[in-house]
Amino acid sequence: HLGAGIDGMLGNLAARWSATDTLPGQVARMQNWFFRLNLMSWWVDSKSTGAGLMMAHNLAGNAGTEFRALDPLLQVTLRRYGIGPEQWAALRQAEMKLDGDTPYLLPEAIDRLPAAAVRHRAAGADERALKRARDELRLALRTFYAEELMAVNTWAGARERAIASWGTRPGTPLGEAVRFVMQFKLFPITGVTRHLAREFNRGGVPGMVHL
């Protein structure tokens, strides 16, 4: 649910509207079928589903731990998505989704949080303020899962596409020449920005060496 759903949605959107993709809709659909037939879609969906469940299980397993006692790298990662001590204190009170004996922390659980868990995040005590606080917390958790799954798959974002296109406009002679030369460079560029840069920011040179 976390992996395949998000990947499927983003993949279909990217095929039609990607900043560096000028394929018409019919060719984009043929391309999607090609990736299904060669099992690329199955591989990506399976990897994403596994990674999404691992992250949801990891957060559920840490629900009994205060924010300051979490693994330092997990703290850094959560803070990137606006999940600090207050937000984590609220998430810890969420009802975990159980698959057998395995717990998972899913965004939908935030809808069932008690009012006391999010009241300190609300600008007022009325239902509208509480709903806004829940929405913000749910968005932060969804963004965490979505962005981390993009990193798992080394998927290029707007930053990487801007680097690969050199700031040129599609449809111009220079723009098309740059896109032709750089069409297979998005993966290594994304590897540097999403993996090497991430580990450098989290753990410096030792983090890069560990990766």
Residue frames relative to the residue before (quaternion, step in Angstrom):
aa qw qx qy qz dx dy dz
H 1.0000 0.0000 0.0000 0.0000 0.00 0.00 0.00
L 0.7061 0.4483 -0.2682 0.4781 3.58 0.88 -0.95
G 0.7644 0.4121 -0.2101 0.4491 3.55 0.87 -0.95
A 0.7406 0.4312 -0.2498 0.4508 3.55 0.58 -1.17
G 0.6479 0.5345 -0.3291 0.4316 3.59 0.97 -0.79
I 0.6899 0.4679 -0.2814 0.4753 3.56 0.84 -0.98
D 0.6683 0.5016 -0.3095 0.4539 3.58 0.91 -0.89
G 0.6505 0.5230 -0.3258 0.4441 3.57 0.94 -0.84
M 0.6646 0.5017 -0.3039 0.4629 3.55 0.94 -0.89
L 0.6952 0.4682 -0.2857 0.4646 3.59 0.80 -0.98
G 0.6461 0.5381 -0.3282 0.4305 3.58 0.98 -0.80
N 0.6801 0.4787 -0.2944 0.4708 3.57 0.92 -0.88
L 0.6373 0.5082 -0.3318 0.4748 3.58 1.03 -0.70
A 0.6751 0.5078 -0.3050 0.4397 3.58 0.87 -0.94
A 0.6266 0.5606 -0.3492 0.4136 3.58 0.99 -0.79
R 0.7475 0.3966 -0.2205 0.4852 3.57 1.04 -0.71
W 0.8283 0.2625 -0.0876 0.4871 3.59 0.92 -0.91
S 0.3442 0.7705 -0.4896 0.2197 3.61 1.23 0.07
A 0.5606 -0.6446 0.4096 0.3201 3.56 -1.01 0.87
T 0.7614 0.3251 -0.2003 0.5238 3.61 1.09 -0.57
D 0.6048 0.5461 -0.3506 0.4616 3.58 1.27 0.17
T 0.0687 -0.8204 0.5676 0.0056 3.58 -0.51 1.20
L 0.3585 0.7518 -0.4880 0.2609 3.60 1.23 0.38
P 0.4720 -0.6394 0.5122 0.3255 3.60 -1.02 0.70
G 0.7053 -0.4945 0.3074 0.4043 3.56 -1.25 0.40
Q 0.6629 0.5154 -0.3212 0.4378 3.61 0.91 -0.87
V 0.6633 0.4846 -0.3044 0.4821 3.59 0.95 -0.85
A 0.6168 0.5376 -0.3453 0.4598 3.58 1.06 -0.71
R 0.6493 0.5001 -0.3212 0.4745 3.61 1.00 -0.75
M 0.6289 0.5168 -0.3341 0.4751 3.59 1.03 -0.73
Q 0.6265 0.5337 -0.3278 0.4639 3.56 1.05 -0.77
N 0.6377 0.5224 -0.3228 0.4650 3.60 1.00 -0.83
W 0.6520 0.5029 -0.3154 0.4716 3.59 0.98 -0.83
F 0.6080 0.5579 -0.3496 0.4437 3.59 1.04 -0.76
F 0.6931 0.4653 -0.2796 0.4742 3.58 0.92 -0.90
R 0.6070 0.5255 -0.3659 0.4706 3.60 1.14 -0.45
L 0.6869 0.5003 -0.2880 0.4414 3.57 0.89 -0.94
N 0.7327 0.3849 -0.2559 0.4995 3.61 1.01 -0.67
L 0.5276 -0.6929 0.3488 0.3461 3.56 1.40 0.40
M 0.3601 0.7342 -0.5025 0.2806 3.60 1.20 0.29
S 0.6485 0.5140 -0.3221 0.4599 3.59 0.95 -0.86
W 0.6388 0.5219 -0.3225 0.4642 3.59 0.99 -0.83
W 0.6588 0.5162 -0.3118 0.4499 3.57 0.93 -0.90
V 0.6811 0.4841 -0.2910 0.4659 3.58 0.87 -0.96
D 0.6571 0.5066 -0.3161 0.4601 3.59 0.93 -0.88
S 0.6643 0.5044 -0.3110 0.4556 3.58 0.92 -0.88
K 0.6611 0.4971 -0.3074 0.4705 3.56 0.94 -0.86
S 0.6649 0.5085 -0.3022 0.4560 3.56 0.96 -0.86
T 0.6429 0.5195 -0.3248 0.4597 3.56 0.97 -0.85
G 0.6623 0.5035 -0.3054 0.4633 3.57 0.92 -0.89
A 0.6771 0.4899 -0.2940 0.4637 3.57 0.91 -0.89
G 0.6450 0.5250 -0.3198 0.4539 3.58 0.99 -0.83
L 0.6689 0.4853 -0.2996 0.4767 3.57 0.95 -0.86
M 0.6150 0.5412 -0.3485 0.4554 3.59 1.04 -0.71
M 0.6730 0.4884 -0.3028 0.4657 3.59 0.91 -0.89
A 0.6619 0.5030 -0.3091 0.4619 3.59 0.95 -0.90
H 0.6589 0.4935 -0.3037 0.4797 3.58 1.04 -0.75
N 0.6291 0.5416 -0.3333 0.4470 3.57 1.03 -0.77
L 0.6672 0.4816 -0.3052 0.4793 3.60 0.93 -0.87
A 0.6432 0.5128 -0.3271 0.4651 3.59 0.99 -0.79
G 0.6671 0.5113 -0.3007 0.4507 3.57 1.00 -0.80
N 0.6999 0.4380 -0.2579 0.5018 3.57 1.21 -0.48
A 0.3968 0.7561 -0.4552 0.2524 3.58 1.27 0.00
G 0.6740 0.4925 -0.3017 0.4606 3.59 1.13 -0.49
T 0.6456 0.5207 -0.2998 0.4714 3.58 1.31 0.01
E 0.4514 -0.6728 0.5116 0.2860 3.57 -0.93 0.84
F 0.6777 -0.5313 0.3212 0.3940 3.56 -1.16 0.63
R 0.6988 0.4900 -0.2914 0.4321 3.59 0.83 -0.96
A 0.6831 0.4689 -0.2838 0.4826 3.59 1.24 -0.37
L 0.4597 0.6727 -0.4549 0.3595 3.61 1.27 0.00
D 0.6554 -0.4655 0.4034 0.4372 3.52 -1.30 0.28
P 0.5441 -0.6587 0.3986 0.3335 3.64 -0.76 0.95
L 0.6585 0.4994 -0.3247 0.4599 3.61 0.97 -0.75
L 0.6263 0.5145 -0.3420 0.4755 3.59 1.07 -0.65
Q 0.6096 0.5435 -0.3457 0.4620 3.58 1.05 -0.70
V 0.6545 0.5108 -0.3122 0.4618 3.58 0.90 -0.92
T 0.6719 0.5034 -0.2984 0.4539 3.57 0.91 -0.93
L 0.6688 0.4960 -0.3095 0.4592 3.60 0.87 -0.89
R 0.6422 0.5333 -0.3315 0.4397 3.59 0.97 -0.80
R 0.5672 0.5992 -0.3846 0.4138 3.60 1.13 -0.56
Y 0.7540 0.3568 -0.1880 0.5185 3.57 1.12 -0.64
G 0.6179 -0.5945 0.3355 0.3902 3.57 1.19 0.48
I 0.5251 0.5975 -0.4276 0.4295 3.58 1.20 0.47
G 0.0365 0.8069 -0.5823 0.0923 3.53 -0.22 1.35
P 0.8082 -0.2676 0.1811 0.4923 3.61 -1.21 -0.36
E 0.6770 0.4896 -0.3119 0.4525 3.63 0.89 -0.86
Q 0.6737 0.4890 -0.2990 0.4665 3.57 0.89 -0.93
W 0.6553 0.5131 -0.3139 0.4570 3.57 0.99 -0.85
A 0.6117 0.5500 -0.3486 0.4491 3.59 1.05 -0.73
A 0.6549 0.4902 -0.3064 0.4868 3.57 1.08 -0.71
L 0.6619 0.5160 -0.3097 0.4469 3.59 0.91 -0.89
R 0.6054 0.5801 -0.3517 0.4164 3.57 1.08 -0.67
Q 0.6888 0.4803 -0.2719 0.4701 3.57 1.18 -0.54
A 0.4668 0.6912 -0.4393 0.3339 3.57 1.29 -0.03
E 0.4849 -0.6382 0.5153 0.3034 3.54 -1.22 0.58
M 0.3303 -0.7778 0.5043 0.1778 3.57 -0.55 1.16
K 0.4295 -0.6603 0.5547 0.2680 3.55 -1.18 0.72
L 0.1859 -0.8047 0.5583 0.0794 3.58 -0.72 1.07
D 0.0679 -0.7333 0.6752 0.0421 3.53 -1.07 0.89
G 0.7619 -0.0981 0.0107 0.6402 3.52 0.15 1.32
D 0.7558 -0.2842 0.2469 0.5358 3.56 -0.57 -1.19
T 0.5689 0.6130 -0.3731 0.4018 3.59 1.27 0.07
P 0.2239 -0.8010 0.5403 0.1277 3.62 -0.59 1.09
Y 0.0840 -0.7700 0.6308 0.0464 3.57 -1.20 0.63
L 0.2960 -0.7247 0.5934 0.1872 3.55 -1.12 0.74
L 0.0256 -0.8194 0.5713 -0.0396 3.58 -0.38 1.25
P 0.6199 -0.5737 0.3801 0.3772 3.62 -1.09 0.63
E 0.6138 0.5772 -0.3571 0.4031 3.60 1.04 -0.70
A 0.5743 0.6055 -0.3808 0.3981 3.61 1.16 -0.50
I 0.5662 0.6139 -0.3856 0.3923 3.61 1.16 -0.49
D 0.5899 0.5822 -0.3682 0.4212 3.60 1.14 -0.58
R 0.7331 0.4045 -0.2255 0.4982 3.57 1.17 -0.56
L 0.3670 0.7282 -0.5008 0.2902 3.58 1.21 0.28
P 0.4928 -0.6381 0.4874 0.3353 3.60 -0.99 0.68
A 0.6333 -0.5643 0.3726 0.3763 3.56 -1.12 0.69
A 0.6265 0.5624 -0.3433 0.4164 3.59 1.03 -0.76
A 0.6238 0.5702 -0.3434 0.4097 3.60 1.12 -0.61
V 0.7875 0.2889 -0.1449 0.5248 3.59 1.09 -0.67
R 0.4241 0.7358 -0.4556 0.2667 3.59 1.25 -0.12
H 0.6628 0.5098 -0.3188 0.4464 3.59 1.00 -0.77
R 0.6538 0.4978 -0.3085 0.4792 3.60 1.27 -0.34
A 0.6162 0.5700 -0.3386 0.4251 3.57 1.25 -0.36
A 0.4975 -0.6607 0.4775 0.2966 3.54 -1.10 0.76
G 0.7855 0.0916 -0.0632 0.6088 3.60 1.24 -0.30
A 0.5789 -0.6108 0.4211 0.3382 3.55 -1.27 0.04
D 0.5288 0.6465 -0.4190 0.3561 3.62 1.21 -0.07
E 0.7008 -0.4925 0.3245 0.4013 3.55 -1.30 0.35
R 0.6223 0.5514 -0.3489 0.4324 3.59 1.03 -0.73
A 0.6634 0.4936 -0.3004 0.4754 3.59 0.96 -0.86
L 0.6512 0.5049 -0.3183 0.4687 3.58 1.00 -0.77
K 0.6353 0.5179 -0.3305 0.4680 3.59 1.01 -0.76
R 0.6420 0.5205 -0.3262 0.4589 3.59 0.99 -0.82
A 0.6444 0.5188 -0.3181 0.4630 3.58 1.01 -0.81
R 0.6459 0.5015 -0.3186 0.4794 3.59 1.01 -0.80
D 0.6442 0.5326 -0.3237 0.4434 3.59 0.95 -0.88
E 0.6584 0.5094 -0.3101 0.4593 3.58 0.94 -0.87
L 0.6663 0.4955 -0.3010 0.4690 3.57 0.98 -0.85
R 0.6467 0.5123 -0.3177 0.4673 3.59 1.00 -0.83
L 0.6473 0.5193 -0.3189 0.4579 3.58 0.98 -0.84
A 0.6385 0.5275 -0.3308 0.4523 3.59 0.97 -0.81
L 0.6830 0.4749 -0.2899 0.4733 3.59 0.93 -0.87
R 0.6392 0.5116 -0.3279 0.4714 3.60 0.99 -0.78
T 0.6492 0.5127 -0.3209 0.4613 3.58 0.96 -0.83
F 0.5967 0.5593 -0.3485 0.4578 3.57 1.05 -0.75
Y 0.7006 0.4566 -0.2814 0.4707 3.59 0.77 -1.00
A 0.6802 0.5094 -0.3035 0.4310 3.60 0.81 -0.99
E 0.7023 0.4657 -0.2772 0.4616 3.58 0.81 -0.98
E 0.6643 0.4970 -0.3160 0.4603 3.59 0.95 -0.81
L 0.6314 0.5098 -0.3417 0.4739 3.60 1.08 -0.61
M 0.6077 0.5255 -0.3564 0.4769 3.60 1.10 -0.60
A 0.6406 0.5062 -0.3240 0.4780 3.58 1.06 -0.70
V 0.6121 0.5586 -0.3472 0.4391 3.58 1.00 -0.82
N 0.7561 0.3773 -0.1936 0.4985 3.58 0.95 -0.92
T 0.3649 -0.7349 0.4831 0.3055 3.60 1.30 0.00
W 0.2483 0.7756 -0.5318 0.2323 3.56 0.86 1.01
A 0.4440 -0.7005 0.4979 0.2535 3.52 -0.94 0.94
G 0.2176 -0.7537 0.6057 0.1329 3.53 -1.15 0.73
A 0.7756 -0.3253 0.2379 0.4858 3.56 -1.27 -0.25
R 0.6342 0.5401 -0.3424 0.4345 3.61 0.98 -0.80
E 0.6923 0.4789 -0.2852 0.4583 3.58 0.84 -0.98
R 0.6509 0.5082 -0.3222 0.4629 3.59 1.02 -0.75
A 0.6231 0.5273 -0.3372 0.4691 3.57 1.09 -0.67
I 0.6340 0.5178 -0.3264 0.4726 3.59 1.03 -0.78
A 0.6997 0.4863 -0.2772 0.4440 3.57 0.88 -0.98
S 0.7146 0.4346 -0.2666 0.4790 3.61 1.05 -0.61
W 0.3621 -0.7678 0.4585 0.2631 3.60 1.32 -0.07
G 0.6314 -0.5626 0.3327 0.4173 3.58 1.14 0.50
T 0.4839 0.6708 -0.4373 0.3530 3.60 1.24 0.22
R 0.4874 -0.6614 0.4936 0.2853 3.55 -1.26 0.44
P 0.4649 -0.6590 0.5030 0.3109 3.62 -0.98 0.77
G 0.7401 0.4030 -0.2980 0.4483 3.55 -1.13 0.65
T 0.6359 0.4805 -0.3360 0.5019 3.60 1.24 -0.23
P 0.6461 -0.5274 0.3584 0.4195 3.63 -1.11 0.50
L 0.6836 0.4663 -0.2959 0.4771 3.60 0.86 -0.90
G 0.6552 0.5309 -0.3147 0.4357 3.56 0.93 -0.90
E 0.6866 0.4673 -0.2879 0.4768 3.59 0.90 -0.86
A 0.6207 0.5322 -0.3455 0.4606 3.60 1.06 -0.70
V 0.6527 0.5046 -0.3121 0.4712 3.57 0.94 -0.88
R 0.6769 0.4925 -0.3008 0.4569 3.60 0.90 -0.86
F 0.6220 0.5325 -0.3449 0.4590 3.57 1.09 -0.65
V 0.6856 0.4755 -0.2809 0.4743 3.58 0.94 -0.90
M 0.7766 0.3855 -0.1788 0.4650 3.58 0.93 -0.92
Q 0.3873 0.7736 -0.4592 0.2018 3.62 1.22 -0.03
F 0.7566 0.3308 -0.2125 0.5225 3.63 1.08 -0.53
K 0.5440 0.6439 -0.3836 0.3772 3.58 1.25 0.28
L 0.4680 0.6994 -0.4457 0.3054 3.62 1.23 -0.17
F 0.6401 0.5448 -0.3435 0.4189 3.60 0.96 -0.77
P 0.7062 0.4248 -0.3022 0.4791 3.68 0.72 -0.86
I 0.6110 0.5369 -0.3604 0.4568 3.60 1.03 -0.69
T 0.6739 0.4847 -0.2915 0.4754 3.57 0.94 -0.90
G 0.6046 0.5614 -0.3540 0.4403 3.58 1.06 -0.68
V 0.6662 0.4896 -0.2953 0.4788 3.56 1.03 -0.79
T 0.7379 0.4367 -0.2515 0.4489 3.58 0.77 -1.03
R 0.7499 0.4076 -0.2266 0.4692 3.60 0.94 -0.82
H 0.7757 0.3437 -0.1841 0.4963 3.61 1.01 -0.69
L 0.7326 0.4068 -0.2522 0.4839 3.58 0.58 -1.10
A 0.6818 0.4770 -0.2970 0.4684 3.59 0.85 -0.93
R 0.6221 0.5484 -0.3368 0.4460 3.59 1.01 -0.78
E 0.7150 0.4415 -0.2724 0.4686 3.58 0.78 -0.98
F 0.6027 0.5400 -0.3628 0.4620 3.57 1.12 -0.57
N 0.6748 0.4870 -0.2924 0.4711 3.59 0.97 -0.87
R 0.7029 0.4572 -0.2769 0.4693 3.60 1.04 -0.69
G 0.8548 0.0850 0.0027 0.5120 3.58 0.84 -0.91
G 0.5191 -0.6531 0.4178 0.3598 3.58 1.23 0.24
V 0.8095 -0.2326 0.1874 0.5054 3.57 -1.19 -0.53
P 0.6323 0.5236 -0.3602 0.4431 3.67 0.88 -0.75
G 0.6296 0.5322 -0.3415 0.4514 3.59 1.05 -0.70
M 0.6504 0.4994 -0.3137 0.4787 3.59 0.99 -0.78
V 0.6411 0.5175 -0.3238 0.4651 3.58 0.99 -0.84
H 0.6416 0.5271 -0.3231 0.4540 3.58 0.98 -0.84
L 0.6438 0.5120 -0.3186 0.4710 3.57 1.00 -0.82
